[in-house]
Amino acid sequence: MIAVQLLLVGAFLGLFFLALRSRTAHGVSASKKLGFLLFMLLVVVAVLSPALVSDVANLVGVGRGTDLVLYLLAVVVCFYVVNDYLRAQDSRAQLHKLARRIAVLEALERYGIAASHERDSEVVDEVPDPHGTTDGDRDDA
């Protein structure tokens, strides 16, 4: 094993364990963790046996192993970008809903409207969504 292979394998294993031990890893689904594990195993095999990557590339109709690695990397990056975009959209929707609830509750408190907690929650649920959907359209509770 040459020095660069040892360095790369150590770096990938370190990244894998760092990702699994992070504070936010608890919210990641098991399927994504398994996918990440499989990807890391493939990367380690590719680093340790570049000839095997070339053989697999030829088997699937790609000229060189480096091209196959580049194509797979492009797929992984696209998956990450789409996943990150969808998570940001969910977070943004939750933030808007929370801001609407706070605004209505503060208005009720400021203007002294006497209402029970049940009435407050009914009023808050009737606040229109700027995106045109109602609270019943989404399942983010």
Phi and psi restraints in degrees (value plus and minus 20) as a CYANA .aco file:
   2 ILE   PHI    -105.1   -65.1
   2 ILE   PSI     145.5   185.5
   3 ALA   PHI     -80.7   -40.7
   3 ALA   PSI     -59.6   -19.6
   4 VAL   PHI     -87.4   -47.4
   4 VAL   PSI     -53.9   -13.9
   5 GLN   PHI     -86.1   -46.1
   5 GLN   PSI     -63.7   -23.7
   6 LEU   PHI     -82.0   -42.0
   6 LEU   PSI     -63.2   -23.2
   7 LEU   PHI     -83.7   -43.7
   7 LEU   PSI     -65.0   -25.0
   8 LEU   PHI     -86.6   -46.6
   8 LEU   PSI     -64.2   -24.2
   9 VAL   PHI     -81.9   -41.9
   9 VAL   PSI     -63.8   -23.8
  10 GLY   PHI     -81.9   -41.9
  10 GLY   PSI     -60.6   -20.6
  11 ALA   PHI     -85.2   -45.2
  11 ALA   PSI     -64.4   -24.4
  12 PHE   PHI     -87.2   -47.2
  12 PHE   PSI     -60.5   -20.5
  13 LEU   PHI     -85.6   -45.6
  13 LEU   PSI     -59.9   -19.9
  14 GLY   PHI     -82.5   -42.5
  14 GLY   PSI     -63.2   -23.2
  15 LEU   PHI     -83.2   -43.2
  15 LEU   PSI     -59.9   -19.9
  16 PHE   PHI     -82.0   -42.0
  16 PHE   PSI     -69.7   -29.7
  17 PHE   PHI     -88.8   -48.8
  17 PHE   PSI     -54.0   -14.0
  18 LEU   PHI     -84.0   -44.0
  18 LEU   PSI     -61.7   -21.7
  19 ALA   PHI     -86.0   -46.0
  19 ALA   PSI     -58.6   -18.6
  20 LEU   PHI     -94.8   -54.8
  20 LEU   PSI     -46.2    -6.2
  21 ARG   PHI    -114.6   -74.6
  21 ARG   PSI     -20.2    19.8
  22 SER   PHI     -88.5   -48.5
  22 SER   PSI     141.5   181.5
  23 ARG   PHI     -86.1   -46.1
  23 ARG   PSI     -50.4   -10.4
  24 THR   PHI    -107.5   -67.5
  24 THR   PSI     -24.4    15.6
  25 ALA   PHI     -89.2   -49.2
  25 ALA   PSI     -37.4     2.6
  26 HIS   PHI     -87.9   -47.9
  26 HIS   PSI     -47.7    -7.7
  27 GLY   PHI    -107.3   -67.3
  27 GLY   PSI     -23.8    16.2
  28 VAL   PHI    -105.9   -65.9
  28 VAL   PSI     116.6   156.6
  29 SER   PHI     -88.2   -48.2
  29 SER   PSI     136.7   176.7
  30 ALA   PHI     -83.8   -43.8
  30 ALA   PSI     -54.6   -14.6
  31 SER   PHI     -85.4   -45.4
  31 SER   PSI     -57.4   -17.4
  32 LYS   PHI     -89.4   -49.4
  32 LYS   PSI     -57.4   -17.4
  33 LYS   PHI     -84.8   -44.8
  33 LYS   PSI     -62.1   -22.1
  34 LEU   PHI     -86.0   -46.0
  34 LEU   PSI     -59.1   -19.1
  35 GLY   PHI     -81.7   -41.7
  35 GLY   PSI     -61.5   -21.5
  36 PHE   PHI     -85.2   -45.2
  36 PHE   PSI     -60.4   -20.4
  37 LEU   PHI     -82.0   -42.0
  37 LEU   PSI     -65.8   -25.8
  38 LEU   PHI     -82.6   -42.6
  38 LEU   PSI     -60.7   -20.7
  39 PHE   PHI     -83.1   -43.1
  39 PHE   PSI     -62.9   -22.9
  40 MET   PHI     -85.2   -45.2
  40 MET   PSI     -58.4   -18.4
  41 LEU   PHI     -83.3   -43.3
  41 LEU   PSI     -61.4   -21.4
  42 LEU   PHI     -83.0   -43.0
  42 LEU   PSI     -59.8   -19.8
  43 VAL   PHI     -84.4   -44.4
  43 VAL   PSI     -63.8   -23.8
  44 VAL   PHI     -84.0   -44.0
  44 VAL   PSI     -62.7   -22.7
  45 VAL   PHI     -82.9   -42.9
  45 VAL   PSI     -61.0   -21.0
  46 ALA   PHI     -84.2   -44.2
  46 ALA   PSI     -57.0   -17.0
  47 VAL   PHI     -90.1   -50.1
  47 VAL   PSI     -60.8   -20.8
  48 LEU   PHI     -97.9   -57.9
  48 LEU   PSI     -46.5    -6.5
  49 SER   PHI    -157.7  -117.7
  49 SER   PSI      59.0    99.0
  50 PRO   PHI     -83.8   -43.8
  50 PRO   PSI     -48.7    -8.7
  51 ALA   PHI     -86.0   -46.0
  51 ALA   PSI     -54.6   -14.6
  52 LEU   PHI     -84.1   -44.1
  52 LEU   PSI     -58.4   -18.4
  53 VAL   PHI     -84.1   -44.1
  53 VAL   PSI     -60.5   -20.5
  54 SER   PHI     -84.7   -44.7
  54 SER   PSI     -60.1   -20.1
  55 ASP   PHI     -83.6   -43.6
  55 ASP   PSI     -63.5   -23.5
  56 VAL   PHI     -85.2   -45.2
  56 VAL   PSI     -59.6   -19.6
  57 ALA   PHI     -81.5   -41.5
  57 ALA   PSI     -64.2   -24.2
  58 ASN   PHI     -85.1   -45.1
  58 ASN   PSI     -55.7   -15.7
  59 LEU   PHI     -84.2   -44.2
  59 LEU   PSI     -58.7   -18.7
  60 VAL   PHI    -112.2   -72.2
  60 VAL   PSI     -18.3    21.7
  61 GLY   PHI      74.4   114.4
  61 GLY   PSI      -4.8    35.2
  62 VAL   PHI    -120.5   -80.5
  62 VAL   PSI     119.2   159.2
  63 GLY   PHI     -82.4   -42.4
  63 GLY   PSI     -69.2   -29.2
  64 ARG   PHI    -146.4  -106.4
  64 ARG   PSI     136.7   176.7
  65 GLY   PHI     -84.6   -44.6
  65 GLY   PSI     -55.8   -15.8
  66 THR   PHI     -85.8   -45.8
  66 THR   PSI     -54.7   -14.7
  67 ASP   PHI     -85.2   -45.2
  67 ASP   PSI     -62.7   -22.7
  68 LEU   PHI     -81.2   -41.2
  68 LEU   PSI     -63.4   -23.4
  69 VAL   PHI     -82.0   -42.0
  69 VAL   PSI     -61.5   -21.5
  70 LEU   PHI     -83.1   -43.1
  70 LEU   PSI     -63.0   -23.0
  71 TYR   PHI     -83.3   -43.3
  71 TYR   PSI     -64.2   -24.2
  72 LEU   PHI     -84.7   -44.7
  72 LEU   PSI     -58.7   -18.7
  73 LEU   PHI     -83.5   -43.5
  73 LEU   PSI     -59.1   -19.1
  74 ALA   PHI     -82.3   -42.3
  74 ALA   PSI     -60.3   -20.3
  75 VAL   PHI     -84.5   -44.5
  75 VAL   PSI     -63.8   -23.8
  76 VAL   PHI     -84.0   -44.0
  76 VAL   PSI     -62.2   -22.2
  77 VAL   PHI     -84.5   -44.5
  77 VAL   PSI     -62.7   -22.7
  78 CYS   PHI     -82.4   -42.4
  78 CYS   PSI     -61.9   -21.9
  79 PHE   PHI     -79.8   -39.8
  79 PHE   PSI     -63.8   -23.8
  80 TYR   PHI     -83.1   -43.1
  80 TYR   PSI     -64.7   -24.7
  81 VAL   PHI     -83.4   -43.4
  81 VAL   PSI     -65.7   -25.7
  82 VAL   PHI     -85.0   -45.0
  82 VAL   PSI     -63.6   -23.6
  83 ASN   PHI     -82.1   -42.1
  83 ASN   PSI     -63.6   -23.6
  84 ASP   PHI     -85.2   -45.2
  84 ASP   PSI     -60.1   -20.1
  85 TYR   PHI     -82.5   -42.5
  85 TYR   PSI     -65.2   -25.2
  86 LEU   PHI     -85.4   -45.4
  86 LEU   PSI     -59.5   -19.5
  87 ARG   PHI     -85.4   -45.4
  87 ARG   PSI     -58.5   -18.5
  88 ALA   PHI     -85.3   -45.3
  88 ALA   PSI     -59.6   -19.6
  89 GLN   PHI     -82.8   -42.8
  89 GLN   PSI     -63.7   -23.7
  90 ASP   PHI     -82.3   -42.3
  90 ASP   PSI     -64.4   -24.4
  91 SER   PHI     -83.9   -43.9
  91 SER   PSI     -60.9   -20.9
  92 ARG   PHI     -83.3   -43.3
  92 ARG   PSI     -62.3   -22.3
  93 ALA   PHI     -84.6   -44.6
  93 ALA   PSI     -61.4   -21.4
  94 GLN   PHI     -85.2   -45.2
  94 GLN   PSI     -58.5   -18.5
  95 LEU   PHI     -85.4   -45.4
  95 LEU   PSI     -61.7   -21.7
  96 HIS   PHI     -83.1   -43.1
  96 HIS   PSI     -62.4   -22.4
  97 LYS   PHI     -84.2   -44.2
  97 LYS   PSI     -63.3   -23.3
  98 LEU   PHI     -83.7   -43.7
  98 LEU   PSI     -62.5   -22.5
  99 ALA   PHI     -83.1   -43.1
  99 ALA   PSI     -59.8   -19.8
 100 ARG   PHI     -83.8   -43.8
 100 ARG   PSI     -63.4   -23.4
 101 ARG   PHI     -81.9   -41.9
 101 ARG   PSI     -64.9   -24.9
 102 ILE   PHI     -83.5   -43.5
 102 ILE   PSI     -62.6   -22.6
 103 ALA   PHI     -82.5   -42.5
 103 ALA   PSI     -63.6   -23.6
 104 VAL   PHI     -87.0   -47.0
 104 VAL   PSI     -63.8   -23.8
 105 LEU   PHI     -84.1   -44.1
 105 LEU   PSI     -59.3   -19.3
 106 GLU   PHI     -87.0   -47.0
 106 GLU   PSI     -57.3   -17.3
 107 ALA   PHI     -86.1   -46.1
 107 ALA   PSI     -61.4   -21.4
 108 LEU   PHI     -82.9   -42.9
 108 LEU   PSI     -60.6   -20.6
 109 GLU   PHI     -90.0   -50.0
 109 GLU   PSI     -62.6   -22.6
 110 ARG   PHI     -86.7   -46.7
 110 ARG   PSI     -61.5   -21.5
 111 TYR   PHI    -114.6   -74.6
 111 TYR   PSI     -11.6    28.4
 112 GLY   PHI      46.3    86.3
 112 GLY   PSI       8.2    48.2
 113 ILE   PHI     -92.8   -52.8
 113 ILE   PSI      98.9   138.9
 114 ALA   PHI    -102.2   -62.2
 114 ALA   PSI      92.0   132.0
 115 ALA   PHI    -164.3  -124.3
 115 ALA   PSI     126.7   166.7
 116 SER   PHI     -93.9   -53.9
 116 SER   PSI     146.8   186.8
 117 HIS   PHI     -79.7   -39.7
 117 HIS   PSI     -55.8   -15.8
 118 GLU   PHI     -86.2   -46.2
 118 GLU   PSI     -60.4   -20.4
 119 ARG   PHI     -84.9   -44.9
 119 ARG   PSI     -60.0   -20.0
 120 ASP   PHI     -79.0   -39.0
 120 ASP   PSI     -64.9   -24.9
 121 SER   PHI     -88.6   -48.6
 121 SER   PSI     -51.8   -11.8
 122 GLU   PHI     -87.5   -47.5
 122 GLU   PSI     -61.7   -21.7
 123 VAL   PHI     -85.0   -45.0
 123 VAL   PSI     -63.6   -23.6
 124 VAL   PHI     -82.7   -42.7
 124 VAL   PSI     -58.3   -18.3
 125 ASP   PHI     -90.3   -50.3
 125 ASP   PSI     -37.6     2.4
 126 GLU   PHI    -109.6   -69.6
 126 GLU   PSI     -21.1    18.9
 127 VAL   PHI     -86.1   -46.1
 127 VAL   PSI     108.4   148.4
 128 PRO   PHI     -89.2   -49.2
 128 PRO   PSI     128.6   168.6
 129 ASP   PHI    -109.4   -69.4
 129 ASP   PSI     111.9   151.9
 130 PRO   PHI     -84.5   -44.5
 130 PRO   PSI     -37.0     3.0
 131 HIS   PHI    -112.2   -72.2
 131 HIS   PSI     -20.6    19.4
 132 GLY   PHI      69.6   109.6
 132 GLY   PSI     -17.6    22.4
 133 THR   PHI    -120.6   -80.6
 133 THR   PSI     135.4   175.4
 134 THR   PHI    -116.6   -76.6
 134 THR   PSI     144.8   184.8
 135 ASP   PHI     -81.2   -41.2
 135 ASP   PSI     -47.3    -7.3
 136 GLY   PHI     -94.4   -54.4
 136 GLY   PSI     -38.9     1.1
 137 ASP   PHI     -93.0   -53.0
 137 ASP   PSI     -47.5    -7.5
 138 ARG   PHI    -125.7   -85.7
 138 ARG   PSI     132.6   172.6
 139 ASP   PHI    -136.1   -96.1
 139 ASP   PSI      42.3    82.3
 140 ASP   PHI    -133.4   -93.4
 140 ASP   PSI      -0.9    39.1
